[in-house]
Amino acid sequence: MKNYKLTIVGAAVALLIYLGSAAFQLELFELLIEFLDELEHLEVDELIIPLVIFVGFVVADSRRRNKANRINQEKMKIYQAMVQSTHHVLNNLLNQMLFVKMKAEDTPGFDPEVINIYE
């Protein structure tokens, strides 16, 4: 439902326009044609097709960037999980090494030179 929020809003608006035009017997397409005929002297009608093409490419580019951003976000999540697991493994290793050092220091007769090498 969350993914289709704009589709649902668009369907509701289209339904409201349809019901409004049916209830008030409006011919919206004919009104649009009359409006475009009134703008003929301004030569605005020649901008419509290039504008539609431009908007189409803007939408396509936006969708492509959105897909690339989602892929990069997934990569970032994977990277962060990898760094956290590496950090966890490294901390475990350091704790185990510290434990071995403490046991070696407590063990009588353990070679102190080995402890110095460890340091």
C-alpha positions as CSV (number, residue, x, y, z in Angstrom):
1,M,0.0,0.0,0.0
2,K,2.8,2.4,0.9
3,N,4.5,1.7,-2.4
4,Y,1.4,2.7,-4.4
5,K,0.5,5.8,-2.5
6,L,0.8,8.1,-5.5
7,T,-1.1,5.7,-7.7
8,I,-4.0,5.6,-5.3
9,V,-4.0,9.4,-5.1
10,G,-4.0,9.7,-8.9
11,A,-6.8,7.2,-9.2
12,A,-8.9,9.1,-6.6
13,V,-8.3,12.4,-8.4
14,A,-9.1,10.9,-11.8
15,L,-12.3,9.4,-10.3
16,L,-13.3,12.8,-8.8
17,I,-12.7,14.6,-12.1
18,Y,-14.7,12.0,-13.9
19,L,-17.6,12.1,-11.4
20,G,-17.5,15.9,-11.4
21,S,-17.6,16.1,-15.2
22,A,-20.4,13.6,-15.4
23,A,-22.4,15.3,-12.7
24,F,-22.1,18.8,-14.1
25,Q,-22.0,17.6,-17.7
26,L,-18.7,19.2,-18.5
27,E,-16.7,18.4,-21.6
28,L,-13.2,18.8,-20.2
29,F,-11.4,17.6,-23.4
30,E,-13.4,20.1,-25.5
31,L,-12.5,22.8,-23.0
32,L,-8.8,21.9,-23.3
33,I,-9.0,22.0,-27.1
34,E,-10.7,25.5,-26.9
35,F,-8.0,26.7,-24.5
36,L,-5.2,25.5,-26.8
37,D,-7.0,27.2,-29.8
38,E,-7.0,30.5,-27.8
39,L,-3.2,30.0,-27.2
40,E,-2.5,29.5,-30.9
41,H,-1.6,33.1,-31.5
42,L,1.1,32.7,-28.8
43,E,2.5,29.6,-30.5
44,V,2.4,27.8,-27.1
45,D,1.1,24.7,-28.8
46,E,4.5,24.0,-30.4
47,L,6.0,23.7,-26.9
48,I,3.7,21.0,-25.7
49,I,5.3,18.0,-27.5
50,P,8.9,19.0,-26.6
51,L,7.8,19.7,-23.1
52,V,6.2,16.2,-22.8
53,I,9.3,14.6,-24.2
54,F,11.5,16.6,-21.7
55,V,9.3,15.6,-18.8
56,G,9.4,12.0,-19.9
57,F,13.2,12.0,-19.8
58,V,13.2,13.8,-16.5
59,V,11.0,11.1,-15.0
60,A,13.1,8.3,-16.6
61,D,16.3,9.9,-15.2
62,S,14.7,10.3,-11.8
63,R,13.7,6.6,-11.7
64,R,17.2,5.5,-12.7
65,R,18.8,7.6,-10.0
66,N,16.3,6.3,-7.4
67,K,17.2,2.7,-8.4
68,A,20.9,3.5,-8.1
69,N,20.4,5.1,-4.7
70,R,18.5,2.1,-3.4
71,I,21.3,-0.2,-4.6
72,N,23.9,2.1,-2.9
73,Q,21.9,2.0,0.4
74,E,21.8,-1.8,0.3
75,K,25.6,-1.8,-0.3
76,M,26.1,0.6,2.6
77,K,24.0,-1.7,4.9
78,I,26.1,-4.7,3.9
79,Y,29.3,-2.8,4.4
80,Q,28.3,-1.6,7.9
81,A,27.3,-5.1,8.9
82,M,30.6,-6.4,7.7
83,V,32.5,-3.7,9.6
84,Q,30.5,-4.5,12.8
85,S,31.2,-8.2,12.5
86,T,34.9,-7.6,11.9
87,H,35.0,-5.3,14.9
88,H,33.3,-8.0,17.0
89,V,35.8,-10.7,15.8
90,L,38.8,-8.5,16.4
91,N,37.6,-7.6,20.0
92,N,37.1,-11.3,20.7
93,L,40.7,-12.0,19.5
94,L,42.1,-9.2,21.6
95,N,40.2,-10.4,24.7
96,Q,41.4,-13.9,24.2
97,M,45.0,-12.7,23.8
98,L,44.7,-10.6,27.0
99,F,43.3,-13.7,28.8
100,V,46.3,-15.8,27.7
101,K,48.7,-13.1,28.8
102,M,47.0,-12.9,32.2
103,K,47.2,-16.7,32.6
104,A,50.9,-16.7,31.5
105,E,51.7,-14.0,34.1
106,D,49.9,-16.0,36.8
107,T,51.7,-19.3,35.9
108,P,54.8,-19.8,37.9
109,G,57.9,-20.7,35.9
110,F,56.6,-19.2,32.7
111,D,59.4,-17.7,30.6
112,P,59.2,-13.8,31.1
113,E,60.9,-13.3,27.7
114,V,57.8,-14.8,26.0
115,I,55.7,-12.2,27.9
116,N,58.0,-9.5,26.7
117,I,57.7,-10.7,23.1
118,Y,54.0,-10.6,23.5
119,E,54.1,-7.0,24.7
